[in-house]
Amino acid sequence: MVSKYNHDMVHPMTFGSKSILLLGTAHVSKESVELVRNIIESESPDTVCVELCPSRYHAIRQKDAWQNTNIITVIKEKRALLLLSNLILASFQKKIAKKFDVTPGQEMLQAIESAEMIDARVHLADRDIRTTLSRAWGIMGIWEKIKLIFQLVLSLGDATDIDEADVEKMKEQDMLDSVLAEVGKSHPAIRNALIDERDKYLAEKIRTAPGDTIVAAVGAGHVPGIKRYWNDEIDISELDQRPRKKKSGLFFKWFIPLFIGALIVTGFFYGGAKAGKDMLTWWVLANGILAGLGALIALAHPLTIVSSIVAAPLTSLNPMIAAGWVSGLVEAFSRKPRVRDFESLSEDILSVRGFWRNKVTRILLVVVFTNLGSVIGTFVAIPLMMKVL
């Protein structure tokens, strides 16, 4: 493999006896697709690395994967926000791709197809997206998480004002990074989890891929970081670890329910029955109404809204259960998604109305907005209860 390419998207690299061509691509660019095809088929490398993790690889290869999604399992495993985030990111990418008549991730599909055509190995080089988001999520404080949720929802807007110059700019930034950019500005550690760690991960996976000649297709935004860490020692096992729950997080998880309980007991003990009842009233109203409002915003079933109002004041005192899990399960049973909901998911996520109309995404919205309402309700209730004393 020789460095005969005079293209700003092609970066010849070496590692020991390995010869590597690093291709910086845009995820919604026809030019990137053609470049990937031409280089792989002309170079015939031993291995083709792609910026995909196993879960994203299966999602991109298995078009009917959504039909096998068990929404109940998603809620029970606390993956509702992760799935909703992925769908919102996919929505934004699909809108741009549709406008410019390209398939989202087509350059990665092309890399895989071209590799299979020449009998080259396909090497998945990216870290599991669940690990990346888990590490970023673990760093955020409660208000940063709330801000992120609103940023994700607001990103459901239309893509008609995006032109080809904007697509070129996207070569400089990963789709996931662009949505979370504002959060990253205020918290450098989040940027580290989202970008720097992935650059290290990609560098290690690419340079240790099997074979002597390698072509690696990655988002152009990762190229500078990969080159920066190319010769560093990288502990990939550490980068693969999901963060342990912080002691401070566990402390507050248990402290707040205990504090609320102690506050109510104090109200009854020092302020009498009226003060205690007033405290309970404020707690139930603030937590229940705001959780119910969250479910209402998600256009939940009336039974779901009632369940969120009833459950939130109780689940907020139980660190093991969240109000959104209860309302999500009630919504799932009240409006059970059908096969056609999963089949139409790829089209429904292209519009805000579609997100609220599709039973699958509406369940995810119910979980997220109910939990958000309950959290806000807790912080609203505490000062109101303390005023009673």
N, C-alpha and C positions, 0 to 999 in steps of 0.2 A: 504494500500500500504506500503510495507516494503522495507528497504534498503538492499536487499539481493544480489544486483548485485556488483560484484567485477570487474567492467569494467571502463576503464578510460574515456569512452564516456558517462557514466551514473552518474548523480549528484543528489542525493536525497536532496530535499529542503522542508522547511515548511514555512507556512505563516498563523498565527492564527491557526485555526482548519484544514487548508488545508494541504494535503500531496501531494507533487509534485515531479515528476521525470523529470529532465532536461536532454535531450539527445543532446549531441554535435555531429552533423553529418557533413559529407562532401557531397557536392551537386552532386558529380559524383563518389560515392563509393557504390559498391555492399554490402559491409559490413554494411554500414549505413542503407541500405534498409532492410536487414535482421534483424538488431537490432531493428529498428522501428517496424517492423511487430511483432517480437517475444514479445517485451515488452508490446505493446498495447494489443495484443490478450491474453497475460497471465495475465496482471494486470486488464484488463477491467475497465479503469478509467471512471469517469463521463464525463470528457471533454478532448479533444485532441487539444492542441495549435500547430499551425504551423507558421513558419516564412514566412508568405505571407500577402500581403495587398489585398484588394478586387480586384484591377485591375490585379494583378499578379495571384490571385486565378482563375479569369475568364479566363485568358490567358492560364493557365495550364490545366484547365478543358475543355475549348472549343477549340478543335483543328482547327476548321474552322473559328475562330474569325477574322483572317486576311482578309477573303473574304468580311467581312462587314466593313472594314476600308475605310473611306472616305478621300482620300488623299488630296482633296481640303480643307476639314475642318481642317486637320492636319496643313496645311500651314497657313491658316487664323488664327488659334488659336495659332500660333507660337510654335508648338510642334514638328517641323521637327527634330531639334537636339536631343530632348528627345527620339523620336522614333528611330532615327538612332543609338543613344547610346545604347538603349535597344537591338536593333538588333545585334550590334557588340558584346555586352556582351553575347547575346544568341548564336552567332556564335562561340565564343571562347569556351563556355560551351559545345555546341553540338559537336565540334571537339574532345574534350577530351572524352566526353561520348561515341562517336562513336568508338574511338580508344580502349576504355576499355569495350565496349559492355554494356553500361548502358544508361538509359534514363535520360536526364538532369532534375533535380528536382524530380527524381523518389522517393527519400526518403519522400518528401512532399506528393506526390501522394499516396504513400503507407500509410502514416499516415492518410490521408483523407479516403482512402478505408478501412483501418482497423477500423477506428472510426465508419464508416457507418456500418460495419459488426457487431459491438457489440452494435450499437445504441447509441454511445457516441456523445456528441455535438462536432462540429468542430468549433474552435475559432481562428479567424484570428488575429495574434498578432503583425504583423509588420506594420510600418508606410507606408502610401502611398508613393510609389517610386517617384511620381511627387513632393511631398512635400520635400522629402529628397534631390533630385537633385536641386530643386528650392532653398532650403536653402544653399546648397553648392555653386551653381552657383552665388547666390547673394553676396557671400563673395569674389569671385574671381575678380581680376582686368582684364583689357582687354587682357594683354599679357598672363596671366594665362589661360584665356579662349581659346586663340589661341593655347597655348601649349597643353591644354587638347584635343582640336579637333584633332591635329596632333597625340597625343598619342593614341587616340581612333582609328584613321585610321591605324596607324602603328600596332596596336594590331590585325589587320586582318590577320596577318601572319600565317604560317602553325603550326600545333600542333604536328608534327611528332617527335620533339625532347623532348616531355614531357613523362616521365616514371612514373611508379607507385609511386616512392618516391616523385615525384613532386605533385601527387594527394594527398598523405598524408600531404604534406605541406599546401595544399589548405584547409585542415581542420582548419588551424590556421588563415586563412584570408578569408573574404567574397569576392566573385567574383567581386562585384562592387568596393570594397575597393582596390583589387589588381591592377585593371586597373588605378585607380586614386591615387595610392600610392605615385608616384613621386611628384604630385601636392601637396599632403598632407604633404610631408616632408618640403616643403618650406612655408607652411601656416597652422599652427596648428589648426586654426579655421575651416578649411575645414575638417580636421580629426574629429573635434568635431561634425560637422553636419552629416558626413557620418557614423561614428562608435559610438562615445560616446552617442550621442542623441538617436540613434537606440537601444543601449544597455539599456538605461533608459526606452525607450518606450516599449521594449520587456519585461523588468522586470515588469513594471506596468501592462501591459496587461495580462501577465501570472499569476501573483500573485492575480489579481482581476478577473480572469476567473471564470465562474460559476461552481459549484460543489465542492465536498470535496476532490476528488482524481483526479489528473490532470497529464497527460503526455504532455510535451512540446518538440517538435522537432525543433531545431534551428541550424544554422551553428556553428560549434565548435569555430570559432573565436569570437563569441559573448558571449560564456559562462563565461569567466573571468569578462567581464564588467557587465553582468547580475548579477553575484554573488556579485560584488563590490557595485552595487546600490540597492541590494535586500531590504535592510532595510531603504533606504532613502525615504524622501517625494518627490514625483514626480508629477509635474503639467503637465499632459498629454495634456491638452488643449493648453498650451503654445507650446509644442513640435509639435502640429498639425498645428500651424499657419504658413502660408507661409510668407516669409519676405516682409515687405513693401518696396516699391522702395525708395532707399536712395536719400536724397536731393542732395547729390553730384552727383549721377548718373543722376538725372533729370537735374541738372545744366549743366553737360557736354553734355547731350543729346540735350539740346537747345543751349548751348554755342557754340559748334563747328559749327553748321550751321550758327549761327549769326556771328561768328568770320570770317568764310569763306566769307559770304556776305559782311561784313564790309571791309575785306581785298581787295575784288574785287572793291568795291566802292572807296576805298582809292587809288587803283591803277589807276583808271580812273581819279580821282580828282587831284592827285599829279603827276602822271607819264604820264598822257595823254592817248589818245585812244590806242596807241600801247602797253603801259604797261598794261592797263586793258585787252586788247585782249590777250596779252601773258599770263596773269594770268588765264583767262578763258580757254585758250588752255591747260595750264599745268593741271588745275583742271579736265577738260574733259578727257584728255589723260590718266593721272595717274589713276583716278577713273574708267573710262570706260574700259581701257585696262586690268587692273588687275582684275576687276570684270568679264570681258569676259574670261580672262585666267582661272579664277576659274571655270566658266561654261564649258570651254573647257576641263579642267582636269577631270571634271565629265562626259565627253563625251556627252554633251547636244546636242540637236537638233540645227542645224544651226540657225533657227529662234530664239531659246532660247538664243544662244550666242549673236546674234545681239541685242536682247531685253535687255540683261544684260549690254551691252556696252552703249546702249542708256539710260537705266533707272538709272544706278548707279550714274552718276553725278547729276541727279535730286533728286533721293531718298535720297542721302547722305545729301541733304540740307533740307530734310523733316523728322523730328524726328518721325513721325507717320508711315512711310513706309520704308521697307528695300528692297534693290535691289534683295536679294534672294527670297523674297516673289513674286516679279514680275516674275523673271525668272522661279521659281518653278511652278507658275500657267501656264506660257506659255508652259513649258515642259509637264505639266500634260495634257494640251489640245492638244499639238502637238503629243505627244505619250501617248495617254490615256491608262492607265493600264487595262488589261483585267482580267477576272476571273482566267485564267491560271497563270498570274503573281503572284496573291495572293496565288494560290494553290502551286506553286513551290517555294514560298518564303523561306520555311523552309529548302529546299535543296540549293537554290541559295546563302543563307548567309553563307554557309560552305566554300566559296572560294572568293578570291578577284575579280576574273573575274565575278562570280555570282552577287556580289554586283553592279558591273557596268553594267551587262547585264540585270538584272531584272528591269523592268520599275518603280516599286514602290521604290526600294532603290536608283535607279538612280535619281529620282526626289528629294529625300531627300539629296543626295549628291550635286545636283545642287543648292538647297537652301543654304546648309551650305557653299560650296566652293565659291559661288557667293558673299554671305555676307562677308566671310572672305577676298576675294579679294578686295571688296569695302572698308572694314575697313582699310586694309593695304594701299590701294590707297589713302585714305584720309590722312594718316600720311606721305605718300611719297609726296603728292601734296603740303602740307602746306609749307615745307621749300623751295621747288622749286618756289612757288608763292612769297614767301617773298624775294627771291633773286632778283626778278624783280625790287623791290623797291630799 
